[in-house]
Amino acid sequence: MATVRLRDASQYPAAAQKLFELSKAWFEHDFGRPPAMSRVMAWDPEFGGPHGRAMKRAMAPGEFTARRERDVAAAVSGVNACAY
């Protein structure tokens, strides 16, 4: 259950649309729409910008394999789902 309003990707400006495409390439996913967290972060650039930069530093090339990144994402999602 979403705790914030998730807007359709088409409601975002062109700059955010470009970020969605970059995220798709970065995380090697094709969900048919941007992940919820990407949409939340893109709606508020004052939050999303610094958060995105911190994530990019933490997930720099060589820090984790793509598989390990997905493992971490799955673990965090599981913890978040149990929190509600």
N, C-alpha and C positions, 0 to 999 in steps of 0.2 A: 504494500500500500504506500503510495507516494505521500510524503509529508510536505512537499512543496508543489506548486503548480508547474507541471511540465508542459511547456509550449511545443507546438509542432515546429519542426526545423524550418519550415517555410516562413515562419513569423520573425525570423532573425534577419538582421542586415547582412549585406554581402560579405563584410569582413568576418562575421561569425560563421557564415557558410564556408568560407575558406578554411577557418580553423577546424571546422568539422571534418573537412576533407583531409587536412593534415593529421588530425587525430586518428582518422581511419587508417591512414598509411602508417603512422607511428605504432599503433597497437595491433596492426595487421588484422582488422576485423571488418566484417561486412554484415552488419545487423539489419540493413535496410533503412535505418535511421540512426542518428547520433545517439550514443548512450545517454542515459538520464543525467549522469553527473556532468557530462560535457555540456548539455543543454542548460543545466542550472548555472554552471560556471560562466557560460557565454552570456547569459542574461544580465549578469552583474559584473562588468569588466573590472571594477575596483576590487572585487573578491577573486574573480576568476584569473585575472592576470598574474598577481603574485602567487596564487596557489599553483597555477600552471607552471610558472618558472621554477618554483620549489620542487614540483614533481619531476620536471625535466632534469634538474640537477640530481635528484635522488635516483632517477632511472636512466642516467647517462649511459651511452653505449659502453658495454663491457662490465657494467655493474651487475647486471642480471642477464640471463639468457631470456629469450622470448617466452620459453616455457615457464621459467621461474617467475617472470612478471605475471603470467596468467595464474600461477599457483598463489602468488601473493594476493592478486585481485580476488580470486575465489575465496580465500581465507577471510579477507576483510569483508567481503559481501556476506559471508556466512555469519560473522560476528555481528555485523550491522543488522541482519535479518532477525537475529535472536534478541537484539536489544529492544525490539518493538513487540 
